[in-house]
Amino acid sequence: MSVIILIAFLVLLAAGAPIAFAMGGAGLIGLLLHSDGFLLLPALTEQIFNQLNSFPFLTIPLFIFAGSIISEGGIAGRLMDVANMTIGRRRGGLASAIVVAALFFHGISGSSSADTAAIGKVTLPGLRRQGYPAEFAAALLAAAGATSTLIPPSTDFILIGVVANMSIAGLFAAGLIPACINALGLILLVIYTAHRKGYGKVEQPFDLGAVSWAVFKAVPGLFMIVIILGGILGGVFTPTEASAVAVVYGIFLTVFVYRSLTVKRLVKMFIETIEIAGMVLTVIAMSAILSYTLTIYQVPTALAASVDAITSSKVIFLLLVQILFFAIGTFVDTTPAILILMPILTPMAVARGVQPIHFGILVEVNIALGMAHPPAGNCLFTACAITKIPLEQVIRPLLPFIGVLIVTMMVITYVEDFSMFLPRLLGVAN
């Protein structure tokens, strides 16, 4: 029956159905094929309600709106000025600055696609002036934007925390060191490539006055990171409350301090937020139908038994998980993968001695990789749109970035302390 459900899901996707309705449709088909299918139908409304009736899900539209406010408020340009004046003064420096700026910007926006778009618009002219090919620029933006998803606030962490019953604050803290590991790998690659191919020859003298002024202008935006992370990790407020604070501070900052947003633009951003949040929450709702059907057929139990029959090794299990998420991420978006697989795989990981938060991080590292490679990589498509380069021309320069992210993913997967050091230090590990 699980094969039939999978085939139904793929057929619906091939027919052009949105992924949310492909999930719900496949689950409904499987349920109707059950001997008591019609008797089970009334329970679907309760399943959908229970799936959506989670207070932390309020964080999703709030962080989306906060990200829209900041991405449209000129924060990206100010962050890039700081990064470019510090690490961007040597060959390969601008490309390295993009990686660093993506991490900082995600700490404000919470959206990897928004990071890629905003930073790409700001830095693309400079990359071209310094001799970086457009194809390389697109690959760089895709990889930097994708790995930034490990920096909180992250919608993926919220989903993982809710569906797998993990501490969201713990996931936020655990993502910081792995994000820095990914960023370091990307920076080493772009510096090596810039020196080998002669990209980005810039020799700028250090100007303390210019750097100080750039930092001064960026401080109000950077303070938003302090509010969000400091408030959550310090126990001042919950992630949901932090998202509301981020919205209020973002509106104050961009309307009254930077004066970069108008009321008309804010109204438009309200509408865009409702549309995006509606899509995400629809996927969550439809996943309840699929999850309910899989539970009726005891697919999670059968899958666990199959994996147990294959291996009881923690090392092999984690490798299988990475292969599974990589394969699924090739075809579907991150949200369905999290909603379907995390409730099934997390107990299996814990039974093999894997810390729950570490398991959430290694899954998110794989999801970040999926956002940078075709055919379903959101950051890759955004980078191609910004640079106006066809996808097929970006594949070759993208391969080294994918290779680096695979290597760092395996390091993060098998060295648990990289994920668990900060949650344990801050007392937010569960």
DACOR-V417508 format. One record per residue. N is the residue number from 1. RES is the residue in one letter. SS is DSSP state (a for helix, b for strand, c for the rest). PSI is psi as a letter, one per 40 degrees, with the letter a starting at -180 (NA if undefined). OMEGA is omega in radians with two decimals (NA if undefined). Layout:
N_RES_SS_PSI_OMEGA / N_RES_SS_PSI_OMEGA
//
This chain:
1_M_c_d_3.10 / 2_S_a_d_3.09 / 3_V_a_d_3.13 / 4_I_a_d_3.12 / 5_I_a_d_3.12 / 6_L_a_d_3.12 / 7_I_a_d_3.11 / 8_A_a_d_3.12 / 9_F_a_d_-3.12 / 10_L_a_d_3.12 / 11_V_a_d_3.12 / 12_L_a_d_3.08 / 13_L_a_d_-3.14 / 14_A_a_d_3.13 / 15_A_c_e_3.10 / 16_G_c_e_3.11 / 17_A_c_h_3.03 / 18_P_c_i_-3.01 / 19_I_a_d_3.12 / 20_A_a_d_-3.10 / 21_F_a_d_3.02 / 22_A_a_d_3.09 / 23_M_a_d_-3.12 / 24_G_a_d_3.13 / 25_G_a_d_3.13 / 26_A_a_d_3.10 / 27_G_a_d_3.14 / 28_L_a_d_3.10 / 29_I_a_d_3.13 / 30_G_a_d_-3.13 / 31_L_a_d_-3.13 / 32_L_a_d_3.11 / 33_L_c_e_3.09 / 34_H_c_i_-3.10 / 35_S_c_d_3.10 / 36_D_c_f_-3.01 / 37_G_a_d_-3.09 / 38_F_a_d_3.10 / 39_L_a_d_-3.11 / 40_L_a_e_-3.07 / 41_L_c_d_-3.11 / 42_P_c_d_-3.11 / 43_A_a_e_-3.08 / 44_L_a_d_3.14 / 45_T_a_d_3.10 / 46_E_a_d_3.13 / 47_Q_a_d_3.14 / 48_I_a_d_3.13 / 49_F_a_d_-3.14 / 50_N_a_d_3.13 / 51_Q_a_d_-3.09 / 52_L_a_e_-3.05 / 53_N_c_g_3.14 / 54_S_c_h_-3.09 / 55_F_a_d_3.14 / 56_P_a_d_3.12 / 57_F_a_e_3.03 / 58_L_a_d_-3.14 / 59_T_a_d_-3.03 / 60_I_a_d_3.14 / 61_P_a_d_-3.12 / 62_L_a_d_3.11 / 63_F_a_d_3.07 / 64_I_a_d_-3.13 / 65_F_a_d_3.09 / 66_A_a_d_3.11 / 67_G_a_d_3.11 / 68_S_a_d_3.14 / 69_I_a_d_-3.06 / 70_I_a_d_-3.11 / 71_S_a_d_3.13 / 72_E_c_e_-3.02 / 73_G_c_e_3.09 / 74_G_c_e_-3.12 / 75_I_a_d_-3.10 / 76_A_a_d_3.14 / 77_G_a_d_-3.14 / 78_R_a_d_3.08 / 79_L_a_d_3.14 / 80_M_a_d_3.11 / 81_D_a_d_3.14 / 82_V_a_d_-3.11 / 83_A_a_d_-3.08 / 84_N_a_d_-3.12 / 85_M_a_e_3.14 / 86_T_a_c_-3.11 / 87_I_a_e_-3.06 / 88_G_a_e_-3.03 / 89_R_a_e_-3.14 / 90_R_c_i_-3.13 / 91_R_c_h_-3.09 / 92_G_c_e_-3.06 / 93_G_a_d_-3.12 / 94_L_a_d_3.10 / 95_A_a_d_3.08 / 96_S_a_d_3.14 / 97_A_a_d_3.11 / 98_I_a_d_3.13 / 99_V_a_d_-3.13 / 100_V_a_d_-3.12 / 101_A_a_d_3.12 / 102_A_a_d_3.12 / 103_L_a_d_-3.14 / 104_F_a_d_-3.08 / 105_F_a_d_3.10 / 106_H_a_d_3.07 / 107_G_a_e_3.10 / 108_I_a_d_-3.01 / 109_S_a_d_-3.09 / 110_G_c_e_-3.10 / 111_S_c_h_-3.14 / 112_S_a_d_3.11 / 113_S_a_d_3.09 / 114_A_a_d_3.08 / 115_D_a_d_-3.09 / 116_T_a_d_-3.10 / 117_A_a_d_-3.06 / 118_A_a_d_-3.12 / 119_I_a_d_3.10 / 120_G_a_d_-3.14 / 121_K_a_d_-3.09 / 122_V_a_d_-2.95 / 123_T_a_e_-3.05 / 124_L_a_d_3.11 / 125_P_a_d_3.12 / 126_G_a_d_3.09 / 127_L_a_d_-3.14 / 128_R_a_d_3.13 / 129_R_a_d_-3.12 / 130_Q_c_e_3.02 / 131_G_c_e_3.08 / 132_Y_c_h_3.07 / 133_P_c_i_-3.13 / 134_A_a_d_-3.14 / 135_E_a_d_3.11 / 136_F_a_d_3.13 / 137_A_a_d_3.13 / 138_A_a_d_3.13 / 139_A_a_d_3.12 / 140_L_a_d_-3.13 / 141_L_a_d_3.14 / 142_A_a_d_-3.11 / 143_A_a_d_-3.13 / 144_A_a_d_3.13 / 145_G_a_d_-3.11 / 146_A_a_d_-3.08 / 147_T_a_e_3.13 / 148_S_a_e_-3.12 / 149_T_a_e_3.08 / 150_L_a_e_3.13 / 151_I_c_h_3.10 / 152_P_c_i_0.03 / 153_P_c_i_-3.11 / 154_S_c_h_3.11 / 155_T_a_d_3.13 / 156_D_a_d_3.12 / 157_F_a_d_3.12 / 158_I_a_d_3.13 / 159_L_a_d_3.14 / 160_I_a_d_-3.12 / 161_G_a_d_-3.10 / 162_V_a_d_-3.01 / 163_V_a_d_-3.13 / 164_A_c_e_3.08 / 165_N_c_f_3.10 / 166_M_c_i_3.08 / 167_S_c_h_3.12 / 168_I_a_d_3.08 / 169_A_a_d_3.10 / 170_G_a_d_3.09 / 171_L_a_d_3.10 / 172_F_a_d_-3.13 / 173_A_a_d_-3.06 / 174_A_a_d_-3.09 / 175_G_a_e_-2.99 / 176_L_a_d_-3.11 / 177_I_a_d_3.05 / 178_P_a_d_3.10 / 179_A_a_d_3.12 / 180_C_a_d_3.09 / 181_I_a_d_3.08 / 182_N_a_d_-3.11 / 183_A_a_d_3.13 / 184_L_a_d_3.10 / 185_G_a_d_3.13 / 186_L_a_d_3.14 / 187_I_a_d_3.11 / 188_L_a_d_3.13 / 189_L_a_d_-3.09 / 190_V_a_d_3.09 / 191_I_a_d_3.10 / 192_Y_a_d_-3.12 / 193_T_a_d_-3.14 / 194_A_a_d_3.12 / 195_H_a_d_-3.10 / 196_R_a_d_-3.07 / 197_K_a_e_3.07 / 198_G_c_f_3.11 / 199_Y_c_i_2.89 / 200_G_c_f_3.11 / 201_K_c_h_-3.14 / 202_V_c_h_3.07 / 203_E_c_g_-3.12 / 204_Q_c_h_3.06 / 205_P_c_i_3.14 / 206_F_c_h_-3.13 / 207_D_c_h_-3.08 / 208_L_a_d_-3.14 / 209_G_a_d_-3.13 / 210_A_a_d_3.12 / 211_V_a_d_-3.13 / 212_S_a_d_3.13 / 213_W_a_d_3.12 / 214_A_a_d_3.12 / 215_V_a_d_3.14 / 216_F_a_d_3.14 / 217_K_a_d_-3.09 / 218_A_a_e_-3.05 / 219_V_a_d_3.14 / 220_P_a_d_3.09 / 221_G_a_d_3.12 / 222_L_a_d_3.14 / 223_F_a_d_3.10 / 224_M_a_d_3.08 / 225_I_a_d_3.13 / 226_V_a_d_-3.13 / 227_I_a_d_-3.05 / 228_I_a_d_-3.06 / 229_L_a_d_-3.14 / 230_G_a_d_3.14 / 231_G_a_d_-3.12 / 232_I_a_d_-3.06 / 233_L_a_d_3.11 / 234_G_c_e_3.10 / 235_G_c_e_-3.14 / 236_V_c_d_3.08 / 237_F_c_i_-3.12 / 238_T_c_i_3.07 / 239_P_a_d_3.13 / 240_T_a_d_3.09 / 241_E_a_d_3.12 / 242_A_a_d_3.14 / 243_S_a_d_3.10 / 244_A_a_d_3.09 / 245_V_a_d_3.13 / 246_A_a_d_3.12 / 247_V_a_d_-3.11 / 248_V_a_d_-3.14 / 249_Y_a_d_3.14 / 250_G_a_d_3.11 / 251_I_a_d_3.11 / 252_F_a_d_-3.07 / 253_L_a_d_-3.02 / 254_T_a_d_-3.13 / 255_V_a_d_-3.00 / 256_F_a_d_-3.13 / 257_V_a_d_3.14 / 258_Y_c_d_-3.14 / 259_R_c_f_-3.07 / 260_S_c_e_-3.14 / 261_L_c_i_3.09 / 262_T_c_i_3.11 / 263_V_a_d_3.13 / 264_K_a_d_3.14 / 265_R_a_d_3.11 / 266_L_a_d_3.11 / 267_V_a_d_3.10 / 268_K_a_d_3.13 / 269_M_a_d_3.02 / 270_F_a_d_-3.12 / 271_I_a_d_3.13 / 272_E_a_d_3.13 / 273_T_a_d_3.12 / 274_I_a_d_-3.14 / 275_E_a_d_-3.10 / 276_I_a_d_3.14 / 277_A_a_d_3.10 / 278_G_a_d_3.11 / 279_M_a_d_-3.13 / 280_V_a_d_-3.10 / 281_L_a_d_3.05 / 282_T_a_d_3.08 / 283_V_a_d_3.12 / 284_I_a_d_-3.13 / 285_A_a_d_-3.12 / 286_M_a_d_3.10 / 287_S_a_d_3.11 / 288_A_a_d_3.12 / 289_I_a_d_-3.13 / 290_L_a_d_-3.14 / 291_S_a_d_3.13 / 292_Y_a_d_3.14 / 293_T_a_d_3.12 / 294_L_a_d_3.11 / 295_T_a_d_3.11 / 296_I_a_d_-3.13 / 297_Y_c_e_3.10 / 298_Q_c_f_3.12 / 299_V_a_d_3.11 / 300_P_a_d_3.13 / 301_T_a_d_3.13 / 302_A_a_d_3.12 / 303_L_a_d_3.11 / 304_A_a_d_3.12 / 305_A_a_d_3.13 / 306_S_a_d_3.13 / 307_V_a_d_3.10 / 308_D_a_d_3.12 / 309_A_a_d_-3.13 / 310_I_a_d_-3.09 / 311_T_c_i_2.98 / 312_S_c_e_-3.10 / 313_S_c_h_3.08 / 314_K_a_d_-3.10 / 315_V_a_d_-3.14 / 316_I_a_d_3.14 / 317_F_a_d_-3.14 / 318_L_a_d_3.09 / 319_L_a_d_3.11 / 320_L_a_d_3.11 / 321_V_a_d_-3.14 / 322_Q_a_d_3.11 / 323_I_a_d_-3.13 / 324_L_a_d_-3.12 / 325_F_a_d_3.09 / 326_F_a_d_-3.13 / 327_A_a_d_-3.13 / 328_I_a_d_3.12 / 329_G_a_e_3.09 / 330_T_c_d_-3.02 / 331_F_c_d_-3.06 / 332_V_c_i_3.14 / 333_D_c_i_-3.05 / 334_T_a_d_-3.05 / 335_T_a_d_3.10 / 336_P_a_d_-3.14 / 337_A_a_d_3.12 / 338_I_a_d_-3.05 / 339_L_a_d_-3.08 / 340_I_a_d_-2.94 / 341_L_a_d_-3.03 / 342_M_a_d_3.11 / 343_P_a_d_-3.13 / 344_I_a_d_-2.97 / 345_L_a_d_-3.07 / 346_T_a_d_3.09 / 347_P_a_d_3.12 / 348_M_a_d_3.11 / 349_A_a_d_-3.14 / 350_V_a_d_3.12 / 351_A_a_d_3.13 / 352_R_c_e_3.04 / 353_G_c_e_3.12 / 354_V_c_h_3.06 / 355_Q_c_h_-3.09 / 356_P_a_d_-3.11 / 357_I_a_d_3.09 / 358_H_a_d_3.11 / 359_F_a_d_3.08 / 360_G_a_d_-3.14 / 361_I_a_d_-3.10 / 362_L_a_d_3.03 / 363_V_a_d_-3.13 / 364_E_a_d_3.07 / 365_V_a_d_3.09 / 366_N_a_d_3.10 / 367_I_a_d_3.09 / 368_A_a_d_3.08 / 369_L_a_d_-3.13 / 370_G_a_d_3.13 / 371_M_c_e_-3.10 / 372_A_c_e_-3.10 / 373_H_c_i_-3.12 / 374_P_c_i_0.05 / 375_P_c_e_-3.02 / 376_A_c_e_-3.07 / 377_G_c_h_-3.11 / 378_N_a_d_-3.13 / 379_C_a_d_3.12 / 380_L_a_d_3.13 / 381_F_a_d_3.10 / 382_T_a_d_3.13 / 383_A_a_d_3.11 / 384_C_a_d_3.14 / 385_A_a_d_-3.13 / 386_I_a_d_-3.09 / 387_T_a_e_-3.12 / 388_K_c_f_3.13 / 389_I_c_h_3.10 / 390_P_c_i_-3.08 / 391_L_a_d_-3.07 / 392_E_a_d_3.14 / 393_Q_a_e_-3.10 / 394_V_a_e_-3.01 / 395_I_a_d_-3.05 / 396_R_a_d_3.09 / 397_P_a_e_-3.14 / 398_L_a_d_-3.03 / 399_L_a_d_3.10 / 400_P_a_d_3.10 / 401_F_a_d_3.11 / 402_I_a_d_3.12 / 403_G_a_d_3.12 / 404_V_a_d_-3.12 / 405_L_a_d_3.06 / 406_I_a_d_3.13 / 407_V_a_d_-3.14 / 408_T_a_d_3.09 / 409_M_a_d_-3.13 / 410_M_a_d_3.08 / 411_V_a_d_-3.14 / 412_I_a_d_-3.11 / 413_T_a_d_-2.99 / 414_Y_a_e_3.03 / 415_V_c_g_-3.00 / 416_E_c_d_-3.07 / 417_D_a_d_3.10 / 418_F_a_d_3.13 / 419_S_a_d_-2.93 / 420_M_a_e_-3.07 / 421_F_a_d_-3.09 / 422_L_a_d_3.09 / 423_P_a_d_3.12 / 424_R_a_d_3.14 / 425_L_a_d_-3.09 / 426_L_a_e_3.12 / 427_G_c_f_-3.13 / 428_V_c_e_3.08 / 429_A_c_i_3.09 / 430_N_c_NA_NA
//
